[in-house]
Amino acid sequence: MPSFRVTVTIGALRPGVQPEAVLPFAAAAAARIAVVEASDLAVVRGAARIVIRFTADDVGVGWRVGSEVVDRLTDVAEPQTWAVTVRDGGRWYPVSAPEPDFPAP
């Protein structure tokens, strides 16, 4: 099963949210719909960045899991930038949002 990660740069926290609560919150959001392999927090150029690594059946599901994590994060913080990547061999590649399914005319 492919390994994915969602990387999110965190902006302002919602009132009353403690900084140490954001990473477990994001990991729990992913764990609701995927198997979480790891989670990490780093400060990059003065901004907090979280990474949640998880497994999913395919890139469509991987994108949806990453998107759900970001959507849920808005409850506790302001996501500034985010990306979903998939591992192939020893490298991580960007995952694009799936094309919308429009009904045939």
C-alpha distances in whole Angstrom, upper triangle without the diagonal:
4,7,10,13,16,20,23,26,28,32,34,34,35,38,38,34,34,32,30,29,27,24,23,24,21,19,20,20,16,16,17,14,11,10,12,12,15,18,21,24,26,30,30,33,34,32,29,25,22,19,16,13,10,6,6,6,8,11,13,11,11,14,16,14,16,19,19,19,22,24,24,25,28,30,30,30,31,28,29,26,23,20,16,14,11,10,11,12,15,15,15,16,17,16,19,20,19,22,24,25,29,30,32,36
4,7,10,13,16,20,23,26,29,32,32,33,36,36,33,33,30,29,28,25,22,22,23,20,18,19,19,15,16,18,15,12,11,12,11,14,16,19,22,24,27,27,30,31,29,26,23,20,16,14,11,9,6,6,7,7,8,11,10,9,12,14,13,14,17,18,18,20,22,23,23,26,28,29,28,28,25,26,23,19,16,13,11,7,7,8,10,12,12,11,12,13,12,15,17,17,20,23,24,27,30,31,35
4,7,11,13,17,20,22,26,29,28,30,34,33,30,29,27,25,24,22,19,19,20,17,15,17,17,13,14,16,14,11,10,9,8,11,13,15,18,20,23,23,26,28,25,23,19,16,13,11,7,6,5,7,9,9,10,13,11,8,12,14,12,12,15,16,16,18,20,21,21,24,26,26,25,25,22,23,21,17,14,11,9,6,6,8,10,11,11,9,11,12,12,15,17,18,21,23,25,29,31,33,37
4,7,10,13,17,19,23,26,25,27,31,31,27,27,24,23,22,19,17,18,18,14,13,16,15,11,13,15,13,10,10,9,9,10,12,14,16,18,21,21,24,25,22,20,16,14,10,8,6,5,6,7,10,9,8,11,10,6,9,11,9,9,12,13,13,14,17,18,18,21,23,23,22,22,19,20,17,13,10,7,6,4,6,10,12,12,11,8,9,10,9,12,14,15,19,21,23,27,29,32,35
4,6,10,13,16,19,22,22,24,27,28,24,24,21,20,19,16,14,15,15,12,11,14,13,10,13,15,14,11,11,9,9,9,9,11,13,14,17,17,20,21,18,16,12,10,6,5,4,6,8,10,13,13,11,13,12,8,9,12,9,7,11,12,11,12,15,16,15,18,20,20,19,19,15,17,14,10,8,6,5,7,8,12,14,14,12,9,10,10,10,13,14,16,20,22,24,28,31,33,36
4,6,10,12,16,19,19,21,24,25,21,21,19,18,17,14,12,14,14,10,10,13,12,9,13,15,14,12,13,11,12,11,10,11,12,14,16,16,19,19,16,14,10,8,6,5,7,8,11,12,15,14,12,13,12,9,9,10,8,5,8,10,8,8,12,13,12,15,17,17,16,15,12,13,11,7,6,4,7,9,12,15,18,17,15,11,12,10,10,12,13,15,19,21,23,27,30,32,35
4,7,10,13,16,17,19,23,24,20,20,17,17,17,13,11,14,14,11,12,15,14,12,15,18,17,16,16,14,14,12,10,9,10,11,12,12,15,16,12,11,7,6,4,7,9,11,14,16,19,18,15,17,16,13,12,14,12,8,11,13,10,9,13,14,12,14,17,16,14,14,10,11,8,5,5,6,8,11,13,17,19,17,15,12,12,11,12,14,15,18,21,23,26,29,32,35,38
4,6,9,13,13,16,19,20,17,17,14,15,15,11,10,13,13,10,12,15,13,13,16,18,18,17,18,16,16,14,11,11,10,10,11,11,14,14,10,8,6,5,7,9,12,14,17,18,22,21,18,19,18,15,13,15,13,9,10,12,9,7,11,12,9,11,14,13,11,10,6,7,6,4,7,9,12,15,17,21,23,21,19,15,16,14,14,15,16,19,22,23,26,29,33,35,38
4,7,10,12,15,18,19,16,16,13,15,15,11,11,15,15,12,15,17,16,16,20,21,22,21,22,19,20,17,14,12,10,10,9,9,11,10,7,6,4,7,9,12,15,18,21,22,25,24,21,22,22,18,17,18,17,13,14,15,12,10,13,14,11,12,15,13,10,9,6,5,5,6,9,12,15,18,20,23,25,23,21,18,18,16,17,18,18,22,25,26,29,32,35,38,40
4,7,8,11,14,16,13,13,10,12,12,9,10,14,13,11,14,16,15,16,19,21,22,22,23,20,21,18,14,13,10,10,10,11,12,11,7,5,6,7,11,13,17,19,23,24,27,26,24,24,23,20,19,19,18,14,15,15,12,10,13,13,9,10,12,10,7,6,5,6,8,9,12,15,18,21,23,26,28,27,24,21,21,19,20,21,20,24,27,27,31,33,36,39,41
4,7,10,13,15,12,13,11,14,14,11,13,16,15,14,17,19,18,19,23,24,25,25,26,23,24,22,18,16,13,13,12,12,13,11,7,7,9,11,15,17,20,23,26,27,30,29,27,27,26,23,22,22,21,17,17,18,15,12,14,14,11,10,12,10,7,5,6,6,9,11,15,18,21,24,26,30,32,30,27,24,24,22,23,23,22,26,28,29,32,34,37,40,42
4,7,9,11,10,11,10,13,13,11,14,17,15,15,19,20,19,21,24,24,26,27,28,25,26,24,20,18,15,16,14,15,15,13,10,10,12,14,17,19,23,25,28,29,33,32,30,29,28,26,24,24,23,20,19,19,17,14,15,15,11,10,11,9,6,5,8,9,12,15,18,21,24,27,30,33,35,33,31,28,28,26,26,26,25,29,31,31,34,36,39,42,44
4,6,8,6,8,7,11,10,9,12,14,12,13,17,17,17,19,22,22,24,25,26,23,25,22,19,18,15,16,15,17,18,15,12,11,13,14,17,18,22,24,27,29,32,32,30,29,28,26,24,23,22,19,19,18,16,14,14,13,10,9,9,6,4,6,9,11,14,16,20,22,25,28,30,34,36,34,32,29,29,27,27,27,26,29,32,31,34,36,39,43,45
4,6,6,9,10,13,11,10,14,15,13,14,18,18,17,20,22,22,24,26,27,25,27,24,21,20,18,19,19,21,22,19,16,15,16,16,20,20,24,26,29,30,33,33,31,30,28,27,25,24,22,20,19,18,16,14,14,13,10,8,7,5,5,8,11,13,17,18,22,24,27,30,32,36,38,36,34,31,31,29,28,28,27,30,32,31,34,36,39,42,44
4,6,9,11,14,13,13,16,17,15,17,20,20,20,23,25,25,27,29,30,27,30,27,24,23,20,22,21,23,24,21,18,17,19,19,23,23,27,29,32,33,36,36,34,34,32,30,29,27,26,24,23,22,20,18,18,16,14,12,10,8,9,11,15,17,20,22,25,27,30,33,36,39,41,40,38,35,35,33,32,32,31,34,36,35,38,39,42,46,47
4,6,10,12,11,12,15,16,14,17,19,19,19,22,24,24,27,28,29,26,29,26,23,22,20,22,21,24,25,22,19,18,20,19,23,23,27,28,32,33,36,37,35,34,32,31,30,28,26,25,24,22,20,19,19,16,14,14,11,9,10,14,17,19,22,23,27,28,31,34,36,40,41,40,38,35,36,34,33,34,32,35,37,37,39,41,44,48,49
4,6,9,7,8,12,12,11,13,16,16,16,19,20,21,24,25,25,23,25,22,19,18,16,18,18,21,22,19,17,15,16,16,19,19,23,25,28,29,33,33,32,31,29,27,27,25,23,22,21,20,17,16,16,14,11,12,10,6,8,11,14,17,20,20,23,25,28,30,32,36,38,36,34,31,32,30,30,31,30,32,35,35,37,39,42,46,48
4,6,6,7,10,11,11,13,16,16,17,20,21,22,25,25,25,22,24,21,17,16,14,16,16,19,21,18,16,13,15,15,18,19,22,24,28,30,33,34,32,32,30,28,28,27,24,22,23,21,18,18,19,16,13,14,13,9,10,13,15,18,20,21,24,25,28,30,31,35,37,35,33,31,32,30,31,32,31,34,37,37,39,42,44,48,50
4,5,6,8,10,11,12,14,15,16,18,20,21,24,24,24,21,22,19,15,13,11,12,12,16,17,14,12,10,12,12,15,16,20,22,26,28,32,32,30,31,29,26,26,25,23,21,21,20,17,16,18,16,12,14,13,9,9,12,13,16,18,18,21,23,25,27,29,32,34,32,30,28,29,28,28,29,29,32,35,35,38,41,44,47,49
4,6,7,8,9,11,12,14,15,17,18,20,22,22,22,18,19,16,13,12,10,12,13,17,19,16,14,11,12,11,14,15,18,20,24,26,30,31,30,30,28,25,25,25,22,20,22,20,17,17,19,16,13,16,15,11,12,15,16,18,19,19,22,23,24,26,27,31,32,30,29,27,29,28,28,30,29,32,35,36,39,41,44,47,50
4,6,6,6,9,10,11,12,15,15,17,20,20,20,17,19,16,13,13,11,14,16,19,21,19,16,13,14,12,14,14,18,19,23,25,28,29,28,28,26,24,24,23,20,18,19,18,14,15,16,13,11,13,12,9,10,14,14,17,19,19,21,22,24,26,27,31,32,31,30,27,28,27,27,29,28,30,34,34,36,39,42,45,48
4,6,5,6,9,10,11,13,14,16,18,18,18,15,17,15,11,11,9,12,14,16,19,17,14,10,10,9,11,12,15,17,21,22,26,27,25,25,23,21,20,20,17,15,16,15,11,11,13,11,8,10,10,7,7,11,11,14,15,15,17,18,20,23,24,28,30,28,27,24,25,24,24,25,24,27,30,30,33,36,39,42,44
4,5,5,6,9,10,11,12,14,16,16,16,12,14,11,7,7,7,10,13,15,18,17,14,10,9,7,8,8,12,14,18,20,24,24,23,24,21,19,19,19,16,14,16,14,11,12,14,12,9,13,13,10,11,13,12,15,16,14,16,16,18,20,21,25,27,25,24,21,23,22,22,24,23,26,29,30,33,36,38,42,44
4,5,5,6,9,10,10,12,15,15,14,11,13,11,8,10,10,14,16,19,22,21,18,14,13,10,11,10,13,14,17,19,23,24,24,24,21,19,20,19,16,15,17,15,11,13,15,12,11,14,13,11,13,16,15,18,19,17,19,18,20,21,23,26,28,26,26,23,25,24,24,25,25,27,31,31,33,36,39,42,45
4,6,5,6,9,10,11,14,14,15,12,15,13,11,12,12,16,18,20,23,21,18,15,14,11,12,11,14,15,18,19,23,24,23,23,20,18,19,17,14,13,14,12,9,11,12,8,7,11,10,8,10,13,13,17,17,16,18,18,20,22,23,27,29,28,27,24,25,24,23,24,23,25,29,29,31,34,36,40,42
4,5,5,6,9,10,12,12,13,10,13,11,9,10,11,14,16,18,21,20,17,13,12,8,9,7,11,12,15,16,20,21,20,19,17,15,15,14,11,10,11,10,6,8,10,7,6,10,10,9,10,12,11,14,15,13,14,14,16,18,20,24,26,25,23,20,21,20,19,21,20,22,25,26,28,31,34,37,40
4,5,5,6,9,11,10,10,7,9,8,7,9,11,15,18,20,23,22,19,15,13,10,9,6,9,9,13,14,18,19,19,19,16,14,15,15,11,11,13,11,8,11,13,10,10,14,14,13,14,16,15,18,17,15,15,14,16,17,18,22,24,23,22,19,21,20,19,21,21,23,26,27,29,32,35,38,41
4,5,5,6,9,10,10,8,12,11,10,13,15,18,21,23,26,25,22,18,17,13,13,10,12,11,14,15,19,20,20,20,17,16,17,15,12,12,14,11,9,12,13,10,10,14,13,13,15,17,16,20,20,17,18,17,19,20,21,25,27,26,25,23,24,23,22,23,22,24,27,27,29,32,34,38,41
4,6,5,8,9,11,10,13,13,12,14,16,19,21,23,26,25,21,18,16,13,13,10,12,11,14,14,17,19,18,17,14,13,14,12,9,9,10,7,5,9,9,7,8,11,11,12,13,15,14,18,18,15,16,15,17,18,21,24,26,26,25,22,22,21,19,21,19,21,24,24,25,28,31,34,37
4,5,6,6,8,7,10,11,10,13,15,18,21,22,26,25,22,19,16,13,11,8,9,8,10,11,14,15,15,15,12,10,11,10,6,7,10,7,6,9,11,9,10,14,14,15,16,17,15,18,17,14,14,12,14,15,17,21,23,23,22,19,19,18,17,18,17,19,22,22,24,27,30,33,36
4,5,5,6,6,9,11,11,14,17,20,23,25,28,28,25,21,19,15,13,10,10,8,10,11,14,16,17,17,13,12,14,13,9,11,13,11,9,13,14,12,13,17,17,17,18,20,19,22,21,18,18,16,17,17,19,22,24,24,23,21,22,21,20,21,21,22,25,25,27,30,32,35,38
4,6,8,9,13,14,14,18,20,23,26,28,31,30,27,23,21,18,16,13,13,11,12,12,15,17,18,17,13,13,15,12,9,12,13,10,10,13,13,11,13,16,16,17,19,21,19,23,22,19,19,17,19,19,21,24,26,27,26,23,24,23,21,22,21,21,24,24,25,28,30,33,36
4,7,9,13,15,15,19,21,24,27,28,31,31,27,24,22,18,16,13,13,10,10,9,11,13,14,13,10,10,12,9,7,10,12,9,10,13,13,12,15,18,18,19,20,22,20,23,22,19,18,15,17,17,19,22,24,25,24,21,22,20,18,19,18,18,21,21,22,25,27,30,33
4,6,9,12,13,17,19,23,26,27,30,30,27,23,21,17,15,11,10,6,6,6,9,12,13,13,9,9,11,10,7,10,12,11,11,14,15,14,16,19,20,20,22,23,20,23,22,18,17,14,15,14,16,19,21,21,21,19,19,19,17,19,18,18,22,22,23,27,29,32,35
4,6,9,12,15,18,22,25,26,30,30,27,24,21,17,14,10,9,5,6,8,11,13,15,16,12,11,14,14,10,12,15,14,13,16,18,17,18,21,22,22,23,24,22,25,23,20,18,15,16,14,15,18,19,20,20,18,20,20,18,21,21,21,25,26,27,30,32,35,38
4,6,8,11,15,18,21,23,26,26,23,20,17,13,11,7,6,4,7,10,13,15,16,17,14,12,14,14,11,11,15,14,12,15,17,16,16,20,20,20,20,22,20,22,21,18,17,14,14,14,14,18,19,19,19,17,19,19,18,21,21,22,26,27,28,32,34,37,40
4,7,11,14,17,21,22,26,26,23,20,17,14,11,8,5,5,7,11,14,16,17,18,16,13,16,17,13,14,17,17,14,17,20,19,19,22,23,22,23,24,21,24,22,19,17,15,14,13,13,16,16,16,17,15,18,18,18,21,22,23,27,29,30,34,36,39,42
4,7,11,13,17,19,22,23,20,17,14,11,8,6,5,7,10,14,17,18,18,20,18,15,17,18,14,14,17,17,14,16,19,18,17,21,22,20,20,22,19,21,20,17,16,15,14,14,14,17,18,16,17,15,18,18,19,22,23,25,28,30,32,35,38,41,44
4,7,10,14,16,19,19,17,13,11,7,6,4,6,9,13,16,19,20,19,21,19,16,17,18,14,13,16,16,12,14,17,16,14,18,19,17,17,18,16,18,17,15,15,14,14,15,15,19,20,18,18,16,18,18,19,22,22,24,28,30,32,35,38,41,44
4,7,10,12,16,16,14,10,8,6,5,7,9,12,16,19,22,23,22,23,21,18,19,20,17,15,18,18,14,15,18,17,15,18,19,17,16,18,16,17,16,14,15,15,15,16,17,20,21,19,18,16,19,19,20,22,23,26,30,31,34,37,40,43,46
4,7,10,13,12,10,7,6,4,6,9,12,15,19,22,25,25,24,25,23,20,20,21,19,16,18,19,15,15,18,17,14,17,18,16,14,15,14,15,15,14,15,16,17,19,19,23,24,21,20,18,20,20,21,23,24,27,31,32,35,38,41,44,47
4,6,10,9,8,6,5,6,8,12,14,18,21,24,27,27,25,27,26,22,22,24,21,18,20,21,17,17,20,20,17,19,21,18,16,16,15,15,14,14,15,17,17,20,20,23,24,21,20,18,20,20,22,24,25,28,32,33,36,39,43,45,48
4,7,6,5,5,6,9,11,15,17,21,25,27,30,30,27,29,28,25,24,26,23,20,22,23,19,18,21,21,18,19,21,18,16,16,14,14,14,15,17,19,19,22,23,26,27,24,22,20,22,21,23,25,26,30,33,34,38,40,44,46,49
4,5,5,6,7,10,12,16,18,22,25,27,30,29,27,28,28,24,23,25,24,20,22,23,20,19,22,22,19,20,23,20,17,16,15,13,13,14,15,18,18,21,22,25,25,22,20,19,20,19,22,23,25,28,31,33,37,39,43,45,48
4,6,9,10,13,16,19,22,25,28,30,33,32,29,31,31,27,26,28,26,23,24,26,23,21,24,24,21,22,24,22,18,17,16,14,14,15,17,20,21,24,25,27,28,25,23,21,22,21,24,25,27,30,33,35,38,41,44,47,49
4,7,9,13,16,20,22,26,29,31,34,33,31,32,31,28,27,28,27,23,24,25,22,20,23,23,20,20,22,19,16,15,15,13,14,16,19,21,23,26,27,30,31,28,26,24,25,24,26,27,28,32,34,36,39,41,45,48,50
4,6,10,13,16,19,23,26,28,31,30,28,29,28,25,23,25,23,20,20,22,19,16,19,20,16,17,19,16,13,12,11,10,11,13,15,18,20,23,24,28,29,26,24,22,23,21,23,24,25,28,31,32,36,38,42,44,46
4,7,10,13,17,20,23,25,29,28,26,27,26,23,22,23,21,17,18,19,16,14,17,17,13,15,17,14,11,11,10,10,11,12,15,17,19,22,23,26,28,25,23,21,22,20,22,23,24,27,30,31,35,37,41,43,46
4,7,10,13,16,20,22,25,25,22,23,22,19,18,20,18,14,16,17,14,12,16,16,13,15,17,14,12,12,10,10,9,9,11,13,15,18,19,23,24,22,20,17,18,17,18,20,21,24,27,29,32,35,38,41,43
4,7,10,13,17,19,22,22,20,21,20,17,16,17,15,12,14,15,11,11,14,14,11,14,15,13,12,12,10,11,11,10,11,12,13,16,17,21,22,20,19,16,18,16,17,19,20,23,26,28,31,34,37,40,42
4,6,10,13,16,19,19,17,19,17,14,14,16,13,10,13,14,11,11,15,15,12,16,17,16,15,15,12,14,12,10,10,10,11,13,14,17,19,17,16,13,15,14,15,17,18,21,25,26,29,32,35,38,41
4,6,10,13,16,17,15,17,15,12,13,13,10,9,12,12,9,11,14,13,12,16,17,16,16,16,14,16,14,11,11,10,11,12,13,17,19,17,16,13,15,15,15,17,18,20,24,25,28,31,34,36,40
4,7,10,14,14,14,16,13,10,12,14,10,9,13,14,11,13,16,16,15,19,20,20,19,20,17,19,17,13,12,10,9,9,10,14,15,14,14,11,13,14,14,17,18,20,23,25,27,31,34,36,39
4,7,10,12,12,13,11,8,11,12,9,9,13,13,11,14,16,16,16,20,21,21,21,22,19,21,19,15,14,11,10,10,10,14,16,16,15,13,14,15,14,17,17,18,22,24,25,29,32,34,37
4,7,9,10,12,9,7,11,12,9,11,14,14,14,16,19,18,19,22,24,24,24,25,22,24,21,18,15,12,11,9,10,13,14,15,15,13,15,15,14,17,17,18,21,23,24,28,30,32,36
4,6,7,9,6,5,9,10,8,10,13,13,14,16,18,18,20,22,24,25,25,25,22,24,22,18,16,12,12,10,11,13,16,17,17,15,15,15,13,15,15,15,18,20,21,24,26,29,32
4,7,8,6,7,11,11,11,13,15,16,17,19,21,21,23,25,27,28,28,28,25,27,25,21,18,14,14,11,13,14,16,19,18,16,16,16,14,16,16,15,18,19,19,23,25,27,31
4,6,5,6,9,10,11,12,14,15,17,19,20,21,23,25,27,28,28,28,24,26,23,19,16,12,12,9,11,12,15,18,16,14,13,13,10,12,13,11,15,16,17,21,23,25,28
4,5,5,6,9,10,10,12,14,15,17,18,20,21,23,25,27,26,25,22,23,19,16,13,9,9,7,10,12,15,17,15,13,11,10,7,9,9,9,12,14,16,19,22,24,27
4,5,5,6,9,10,11,12,14,16,16,18,20,22,24,26,25,24,21,22,20,16,14,11,11,11,14,15,19,21,19,16,14,12,9,9,8,6,10,11,12,16,19,21,24
4,5,5,6,9,10,10,12,14,15,16,18,20,22,24,24,23,21,22,20,16,14,11,12,11,14,16,19,21,19,16,15,14,11,12,10,10,13,14,15,19,21,23,27
4,5,5,6,9,10,11,13,14,16,17,19,21,22,22,22,18,20,17,14,11,8,8,8,11,13,17,18,16,13,12,11,8,10,10,10,14,16,17,21,24,26,29
4,5,5,6,9,10,11,12,14,15,17,20,21,20,19,16,17,15,11,9,6,8,9,13,15,19,20,17,14,12,10,7,7,6,8,11,13,15,19,22,24,27
4,5,5,6,9,10,10,12,14,16,18,20,19,19,16,18,16,13,12,9,12,13,16,19,22,23,21,17,16,14,11,11,9,9,12,13,14,18,20,23,26
4,5,5,6,9,10,11,12,15,16,18,18,18,15,18,16,13,11,9,11,12,15,18,21,22,20,17,16,14,12,13,11,12,16,16,18,22,24,27,30
4,5,5,6,9,10,11,13,15,16,16,15,12,14,12,9,8,6,9,11,14,17,20,20,18,15,14,12,10,11,10,12,16,17,19,22,25,28,31
4,5,5,6,9,10,11,14,15,15,14,11,13,12,9,9,8,12,14,17,20,24,24,21,18,16,14,11,11,9,11,14,14,17,20,23,26,29
4,5,5,6,8,10,12,14,14,14,12,15,14,12,12,11,14,16,19,22,26,26,24,20,19,17,15,15,13,14,17,17,19,22,24,27,30
4,5,5,6,9,10,11,12,12,10,13,13,10,11,11,14,16,18,22,25,24,22,19,19,17,15,16,14,16,20,20,22,25,28,31,34
4,5,5,7,9,10,10,9,7,10,9,8,10,10,14,17,20,23,26,25,23,19,19,16,15,15,13,16,19,19,22,24,27,31,33
4,5,6,8,10,10,10,9,12,12,11,13,13,17,19,23,26,29,29,26,23,22,19,17,17,14,16,19,18,21,23,26,29,32
4,5,6,8,9,10,10,14,14,13,15,15,19,21,24,27,30,29,27,24,24,21,19,20,18,20,22,21,24,26,29,32,35
4,5,6,6,7,7,11,12,11,14,15,18,21,23,27,29,28,26,23,23,21,20,20,18,21,24,23,26,28,31,35,37
4,5,5,6,7,10,12,12,15,17,20,23,26,30,32,31,29,25,25,22,21,21,19,22,24,23,26,28,31,34,36
4,6,8,10,14,16,16,19,20,23,26,28,32,35,34,32,28,28,25,24,24,22,24,27,26,28,30,33,36,38
4,7,9,13,15,16,19,20,23,26,28,32,34,33,31,28,28,26,25,25,24,26,29,28,31,33,36,39,41
4,6,9,12,13,16,18,22,25,27,31,33,31,29,26,26,24,23,24,22,25,28,28,30,33,36,39,41
4,6,9,11,15,17,21,24,26,30,32,31,28,25,25,22,22,22,20,24,26,26,29,31,34,37,39
4,6,7,11,14,17,20,23,26,29,27,25,21,21,18,18,18,17,20,23,23,26,29,32,35,37
4,7,11,14,17,21,23,26,29,27,24,21,20,17,18,18,17,21,23,24,27,29,33,35,37
4,7,11,14,17,20,23,26,24,21,17,17,14,14,14,14,18,20,22,25,27,31,33,36
4,7,10,14,17,20,22,21,18,15,14,11,11,12,12,16,18,20,23,26,29,32,34
4,7,10,13,16,19,18,15,11,10,7,8,9,10,13,16,18,22,24,28,30,33
4,7,10,13,16,16,13,9,8,6,5,8,9,12,15,17,20,23,27,29,32
4,7,10,13,12,10,6,5,4,5,9,11,13,17,19,22,25,29,30,34
4,7,10,10,8,5,5,6,7,10,13,14,17,20,22,26,29,31,34
4,6,7,6,4,6,9,10,14,16,18,21,24,26,29,32,34,37
4,6,6,6,7,11,12,15,18,19,22,25,27,30,33,34,37
4,6,8,10,14,15,19,22,23,26,29,30,34,36,37,41
4,7,10,14,16,19,22,24,27,30,32,36,38,40,43
4,7,10,13,16,19,21,24,27,30,33,36,37,40
4,7,9,13,16,18,21,24,27,30,33,35,38
4,7,10,13,15,18,21,24,27,30,31,34
4,6,10,12,15,18,21,24,27,29,32
4,7,9,12,15,17,21,24,26,29
4,6,9,12,15,18,21,23,26
4,6,9,12,15,18,20,23
4,6,9,12,15,17,20
4,6,9,12,14,17
4,6,10,12,15
4,7,9,12
4,6,9
4,6
4
